[in-house]
Amino acid sequence: MKDHLVKATADGVRIYAAVTTDLVNEAIHRHDCYPVAAAALGRTMTAALLMAANLKNKEALTIKFDGDGPLGKVTA
């Protein structure tokens, strides 16, 4: 299955759903992530995609988690 983003609207409500398996697997492969880091990166990337789905023209979005745990920083 290919990755995809689906948008729906009804009575002033917007709904977004995404399948990002291929995107996340590519990022995990490129960054050579351990399982916990892979989960954090995948969730952060998916969240960034869902939030950016509403942006216009040349707007940009960055999500950054700066933790004091073993992962440290996660940025998408």
N, CA, C and O atoms as a MOPAC input file, in Angstrom:
PM7 MOZYME 1SCF
protein

 N      0.84300 1    -1.17900 1     0.00000 1
 C      0.00000 1     0.00000 1     0.00000 1
 C      0.88800 1     1.24200 1     0.00000 1
 O      1.87500 1     1.30400 1     0.73400 1
 N      0.54900 1     2.19500 1    -0.79400 1
 C      1.28400 1     3.45800 1    -0.84100 1
 C      0.82900 1     4.35900 1     0.29900 1
 O     -0.29400 1     4.24300 1     0.78900 1
 N      1.71700 1     5.25700 1     0.71400 1
 C      1.34300 1     6.25300 1     1.71700 1
 C      0.31200 1     7.19700 1     1.13000 1
 O      0.33500 1     7.49200 1    -0.06500 1
 N     -0.58600 1     7.66600 1     1.96900 1
 C     -1.57300 1     8.62800 1     1.49200 1
 C     -2.12900 1     9.45600 1     2.65000 1
 O     -2.07300 1     9.06500 1     3.81600 1
 N     -2.66700 1    10.61300 1     2.27500 1
 C     -3.30500 1    11.53100 1     3.21400 1
 C     -4.71800 1    11.76700 1     2.71200 1
 O     -4.92100 1    12.09000 1     1.54100 1
 N     -5.69100 1    11.60600 1     3.59100 1
 C     -7.09700 1    11.78700 1     3.23000 1
 C     -7.65000 1    12.93500 1     4.05400 1
 O     -7.45200 1    13.00600 1     5.26700 1
 N     -8.35600 1    13.84400 1     3.36400 1
 C     -8.98100 1    14.98400 1     4.03500 1
 C    -10.48800 1    14.89100 1     3.84000 1
 O    -10.96500 1    14.48200 1     2.78100 1
 N    -11.23500 1    15.27700 1     4.87900 1
 C    -12.69900 1    15.30000 1     4.78200 1
 C    -13.21600 1    16.49600 1     5.57900 1
 O    -12.63100 1    16.87500 1     6.59400 1
 N    -14.29900 1    17.07600 1     5.11800 1
 C    -14.94300 1    18.16800 1     5.84700 1
 C    -16.43800 1    17.92000 1     5.89800 1
 O    -17.03000 1    17.38000 1     4.96300 1
 N    -17.03400 1    18.32600 1     7.00700 1
 C    -18.48400 1    18.20600 1     7.17000 1
 C    -18.92800 1    19.14800 1     8.27200 1
 O    -18.43200 1    19.07400 1     9.39600 1
 N    -19.85200 1    20.02300 1     7.95700 1
 C    -20.44200 1    20.94000 1     8.93500 1
 C    -19.39400 1    21.67000 1     9.78200 1
 O    -19.50600 1    21.72800 1    11.00700 1
 N    -18.38200 1    22.22000 1     9.12300 1
 C    -17.37000 1    22.99500 1     9.83200 1
 C    -16.32100 1    22.17700 1    10.55700 1
 O    -15.54200 1    22.73500 1    11.33100 1
 N    -16.27600 1    20.88600 1    10.33400 1
 C    -15.29200 1    20.01100 1    10.96700 1
 C    -14.35600 1    19.46600 1     9.89400 1
 O    -14.80900 1    18.98800 1     8.85500 1
 N    -13.06700 1    19.53800 1    10.14200 1
 C    -12.07300 1    18.97100 1     9.22300 1
 C    -11.48800 1    17.71400 1     9.84000 1
 O    -11.17800 1    17.67400 1    11.03100 1
 N    -11.34300 1    16.69500 1     9.01600 1
 C    -10.78900 1    15.42600 1     9.47300 1
 C     -9.63900 1    15.05000 1     8.53800 1
 O     -9.77800 1    15.09700 1     7.31600 1
 N     -8.51000 1    14.67700 1     9.12700 1
 C     -7.34800 1    14.24000 1     8.35700 1
 C     -6.94400 1    12.85400 1     8.84000 1
 O     -6.95800 1    12.57400 1    10.03900 1
 N     -6.58600 1    11.99800 1     7.90300 1
 C     -6.07800 1    10.66400 1     8.23300 1
 C     -4.90900 1    10.37200 1     7.29900 1
 O     -4.94000 1    10.73900 1     6.12400 1
 N     -3.89400 1     9.72100 1     7.81600 1
 C     -2.70300 1     9.45900 1     7.00800 1
 C     -2.17500 1     8.05400 1     7.24600 1
 O     -2.22300 1     7.53200 1     8.36000 1
 N     -1.67300 1     7.45800 1     6.17800 1
 C     -0.90400 1     6.22600 1     6.24300 1
 C      0.50400 1     6.60800 1     5.81000 1
 O      0.71100 1     7.02500 1     4.67000 1
 N      1.47500 1     6.47000 1     6.71300 1
 C      2.83700 1     6.94900 1     6.44400 1
 C      3.88500 1     5.84100 1     6.58500 1
 O      5.04700 1     6.12100 1     6.88100 1
 N      3.49400 1     4.62700 1     6.38000 1
 C      4.39600 1     3.48800 1     6.59100 1
 C      5.66700 1     3.58800 1     5.75100 1
 O      6.76700 1     3.42500 1     6.27900 1
 N      5.53300 1     3.85100 1     4.45700 1
 C      6.70700 1     3.92400 1     3.58200 1
 C      7.61100 1     5.10300 1     3.95300 1
 O      8.83500 1     4.97100 1     3.96400 1
 N      7.01000 1     6.24200 1     4.25300 1
 C      7.76300 1     7.43100 1     4.65900 1
 C      8.57700 1     7.14400 1     5.91000 1
 O      9.77000 1     7.44400 1     5.95800 1
 N      7.94700 1     6.57200 1     6.91100 1
 C      8.61600 1     6.28900 1     8.18000 1
 C      9.69100 1     5.22200 1     7.99600 1
 O     10.78000 1     5.35200 1     8.55500 1
 N      9.41600 1     4.18700 1     7.23900 1
 C     10.42300 1     3.14800 1     7.00600 1
 C     11.65400 1     3.70600 1     6.30400 1
 O     12.77600 1     3.30600 1     6.61400 1
 N     11.45900 1     4.62000 1     5.36600 1
 C     12.59400 1     5.25400 1     4.68200 1
 C     13.41500 1     6.07800 1     5.66400 1
 O     14.64400 1     6.03000 1     5.63300 1
 N     12.75400 1     6.83300 1     6.53300 1
 C     13.47100 1     7.63700 1     7.53300 1
 C     14.23100 1     6.74500 1     8.50800 1
 O     15.37000 1     7.04500 1     8.86500 1
 N     13.61000 1     5.65700 1     8.93900 1
 C     14.26800 1     4.72100 1     9.85500 1
 C     15.51300 1     4.12600 1     9.20300 1
 O     16.55800 1     3.99500 1     9.84200 1
 N     15.39300 1     3.77000 1     7.93400 1
 C     16.52800 1     3.20300 1     7.19400 1
 C     17.65400 1     4.22900 1     7.05600 1
 O     18.82000 1     3.90200 1     7.27900 1
 N     17.31300 1     5.46300 1     6.69100 1
 C     18.33600 1     6.50200 1     6.48900 1
 C     19.04000 1     6.89300 1     7.78400 1
 O     20.23300 1     7.19600 1     7.78100 1
 N     18.29400 1     6.88700 1     8.89500 1
 C     18.87200 1     7.30200 1    10.16700 1
 C     19.37000 1     6.13200 1    11.00700 1
 O     19.93500 1     6.34100 1    12.08000 1
 N     19.16700 1     4.89900 1    10.53200 1
 C     19.62400 1     3.69400 1    11.22600 1
 C     19.16600 1     3.70200 1    12.69300 1
 O     19.97700 1     3.60100 1    13.61400 1
 N     17.85400 1     3.82500 1    12.88200 1
 C     17.26300 1     3.99600 1    14.22200 1
 C     17.08300 1     2.67900 1    14.96200 1
 O     16.84100 1     1.62800 1    14.36800 1
 N     17.21100 1     2.77500 1    16.28300 1
 C     16.80000 1     1.69600 1    17.16100 1
 C     15.27100 1     1.73000 1    17.27100 1
 O     14.66900 1     2.75000 1    16.93700 1
 N     14.62400 1     0.65200 1    17.72500 1
 C     13.15700 1     0.59000 1    17.73500 1
 C     12.44400 1     1.73400 1    18.46200 1
 O     11.45500 1     2.25800 1    17.95000 1
 N     12.91800 1     2.12700 1    19.62900 1
 C     12.25200 1     3.20900 1    20.36900 1
 C     12.41200 1     4.53900 1    19.62900 1
 O     11.46700 1     5.32200 1    19.53300 1
 N     13.60500 1     4.78400 1    19.11400 1
 C     13.84100 1     6.00500 1    18.34700 1
 C     13.01800 1     6.00000 1    17.05800 1
 O     12.52400 1     7.04300 1    16.62800 1
 N     12.87600 1     4.83700 1    16.45000 1
 C     12.08200 1     4.72000 1    15.22300 1
 C     10.62000 1     5.06600 1    15.48500 1
 O      9.99000 1     5.75500 1    14.68200 1
 N     10.08000 1     4.59200 1    16.60400 1
 C      8.68800 1     4.90200 1    16.95000 1
 C      8.51100 1     6.39400 1    17.19600 1
 O      7.54000 1     6.98900 1    16.72900 1
 N      9.43800 1     6.99900 1    17.92300 1
 C      9.34900 1     8.43700 1    18.20800 1
 C      9.46200 1     9.25800 1    16.93300 1
 O      8.70100 1    10.20500 1    16.73100 1
 N     10.40600 1     8.89900 1    16.07300 1
 C     10.57500 1     9.61900 1    14.80900 1
 C      9.34400 1     9.46300 1    13.92400 1
 O      8.86600 1    10.44100 1    13.34900 1
 N      8.83300 1     8.25500 1    13.81000 1
 C      7.66200 1     8.01000 1    12.96700 1
 C      6.44100 1     8.77200 1    13.44100 1
 O      5.70600 1     9.33400 1    12.62900 1
 N      6.21700 1     8.79800 1    14.73200 1
 C      5.06100 1     9.52600 1    15.27000 1
 C      5.22200 1    11.02900 1    15.09500 1
 O      4.25600 1    11.73500 1    14.80800 1
 N      6.45600 1    11.51800 1    15.27100 1
 C      6.69900 1    12.94900 1    15.09000 1
 C      6.52500 1    13.35000 1    13.62800 1
 O      5.92500 1    14.38500 1    13.33900 1
 N      7.04300 1    12.54300 1    12.70700 1
 C      6.89200 1    12.84200 1    11.28000 1
 C      5.42700 1    12.81700 1    10.86200 1
 O      4.98600 1    13.67700 1    10.10000 1
 N      4.67400 1    11.84300 1    11.35100 1
 C      3.25500 1    11.74600 1    11.01100 1
 C      2.48300 1    12.93500 1    11.57900 1
 O      1.60800 1    13.48000 1    10.90700 1
 N      2.79700 1    13.33800 1    12.79900 1
 C      2.15100 1    14.50900 1    13.39800 1
 C      2.45200 1    15.76400 1    12.59200 1
 O      1.56300 1    16.58500 1    12.36600 1
 N      3.70200 1    15.91900 1    12.15800 1
 C      4.07400 1    17.07900 1    11.34800 1
 C      3.31400 1    17.08300 1    10.03100 1
 O      2.86400 1    18.13700 1     9.58200 1
 N      3.16800 1    15.92700 1     9.41000 1
 C      2.42100 1    15.82000 1     8.15600 1
 C      0.96200 1    16.22100 1     8.34600 1
 O      0.41100 1    16.97100 1     7.54000 1
 N      0.34400 1    15.72900 1     9.39900 1
 C     -1.06000 1    16.04600 1     9.64800 1
 C     -1.25600 1    17.53000 1     9.95800 1
 O     -2.23200 1    18.13400 1     9.51100 1
 N     -0.33700 1    18.11500 1    10.71700 1
 C     -0.45400 1    19.53400 1    11.02800 1
 C     -0.15200 1    20.40200 1     9.80700 1
 O     -0.77900 1    21.44500 1     9.62500 1
 N      0.78900 1    19.99000 1     8.97700 1
 C      1.16800 1    20.76800 1     7.79400 1
 C      0.14900 1    20.65200 1     6.65800 1
 O      0.21500 1    21.41500 1     5.69400 1
 N     -0.76800 1    19.73000 1     6.75700 1
 C     -1.76300 1    19.54400 1     5.69400 1
 C     -2.64300 1    20.77200 1     5.52700 1
 O     -3.31400 1    20.91300 1     4.50500 1
 N     -2.65300 1    21.64800 1     6.49700 1
 C     -3.48100 1    22.85100 1     6.46700 1
 C     -2.71700 1    24.10400 1     6.05700 1
 O     -3.31300 1    25.17600 1     5.95300 1
 N     -1.41600 1    23.99400 1     5.82200 1
 C     -0.60200 1    25.16200 1     5.51300 1
 C     -0.86000 1    25.66500 1     4.09300 1
 O     -1.26100 1    24.90500 1     3.21200 1
 N     -0.62400 1    26.94500 1     3.89500 1
 C     -0.81300 1    27.58500 1     2.59400 1
 C      0.53900 1    28.00800 1     2.02700 1
 O      1.47700 1    28.27100 1     2.77900 1
 N      0.63600 1    28.07100 1     0.72000 1
 C      1.78000 1    28.59900 1    -0.02800 1
 C      3.12000 1    28.16400 1     0.54000 1
 O      3.43700 1    26.97400 1     0.53600 1
 N      3.91200 1    29.11600 1     1.02900 1
 C      5.27000 1    28.79800 1     1.47200 1
 C      5.40600 1    28.73200 1     2.98600 1
 O      6.50100 1    28.92700 1     3.51300 1
 N      4.32600 1    28.46300 1     3.68500 1
 C      4.41000 1    28.31000 1     5.13400 1
 C      5.14900 1    27.01900 1     5.46500 1
 O      5.17200 1    26.08200 1     4.66700 1
 N      5.74500 1    26.98100 1     6.63600 1
 C      6.50600 1    25.80300 1     7.05800 1
 C      6.17300 1    25.46800 1     8.51400 1
 O      5.67100 1    26.30400 1     9.26500 1
 N      6.46300 1    24.23900 1     8.88200 1
 C      6.17300 1    23.75800 1    10.22400 1
 C      7.32700 1    22.87900 1    10.67900 1
 O      7.80900 1    22.03700 1     9.92100 1
 N      7.76800 1    23.07300 1    11.91200 1
 C      8.77800 1    22.21000 1    12.52200 1
 C      8.26200 1    21.76800 1    13.88200 1
 O      7.78300 1    22.58400 1    14.66900 1
 N      8.36100 1    20.48000 1    14.15100 1
 C      8.01400 1    19.94800 1    15.46200 1
 C      9.30600 1    19.44900 1    16.09100 1
 O     10.06100 1    18.69500 1    15.47700 1
 N      9.54900 1    19.88100 1    17.32800 1
 C     10.77600 1    19.49600 1    18.01400 1
 C     10.44500 1    19.08100 1    19.44600 1
 O      9.82400 1    19.83500 1    20.19500 1
 N     10.86000 1    17.89100 1    19.80700 1
 C     10.76700 1    17.40600 1    21.17900 1
 C     12.17700 1    17.39900 1    21.73300 1
 O     13.06300 1    16.74700 1    21.18100 1
 N     12.38700 1    18.11700 1    22.81600 1
 C     13.71200 1    18.21800 1    23.43400 1
 C     13.63800 1    17.60500 1    24.82800 1
 O     13.39000 1    18.29300 1    25.81800 1
 N     13.85700 1    16.30600 1    24.87800 1
 C     13.71800 1    15.59300 1    26.14200 1
 C     15.05300 1    15.37500 1    26.83200 1
 O     16.11300 1    15.56100 1    26.23500 1
 N     14.98900 1    14.97900 1    28.09400 1
 C     16.20600 1    14.69300 1    28.83900 1
 C     16.43600 1    13.19100 1    28.97700 1
 O     17.26700 1    12.75300 1    29.77300 1
 N     15.69000 1    12.40200 1    28.19200 1
 C     15.84400 1    10.95400 1    28.20800 1
 C     16.91900 1    10.49400 1    27.24100 1
 O     17.68300 1    11.31100 1    26.72800 1
 N     16.98500 1     9.20100 1    26.98700 1
 C     18.03100 1     8.63800 1    26.12900 1
 C     17.94500 1     9.09400 1    24.66700 1
 O     18.95400 1     9.07600 1    23.96200 1
 N     16.76900 1     9.49700 1    24.20400 1
 C     16.64700 1     9.94600 1    22.81200 1
 C     17.13100 1    11.37800 1    22.61400 1
 O     17.61400 1    11.72600 1    21.53700 1
 N     17.00800 1    12.19400 1    23.62800 1
 C     17.40400 1    13.59600 1    23.48500 1
 C     16.39200 1    14.36400 1    22.67600 1
 O     15.26400 1    14.56800 1    23.12400 1
 N     16.78200 1    14.79900 1    21.47000 1
 C     15.91600 1    15.61500 1    20.62500 1
 C     15.35100 1    14.80000 1    19.45900 1
 O     16.04200 1    13.96700 1    18.87200 1
 N     14.07900 1    15.06000 1    19.13800 1
 C     13.45100 1    14.49000 1    17.95400 1
 C     12.85300 1    15.66300 1    17.19300 1
 O     12.05200 1    16.41300 1    17.75100 1
 N     13.22300 1    15.83400 1    15.94000 1
 C     12.76200 1    16.96900 1    15.14000 1
 C     12.22400 1    16.48100 1    13.80600 1
 O     12.82300 1    15.63100 1    13.14600 1
 N     11.08000 1    17.03700 1    13.42500 1
 C     10.51000 1    16.75600 1    12.09700 1
 C     10.09300 1    18.08500 1    11.49600 1
 O      9.58200 1    18.12300 1    10.37700 1

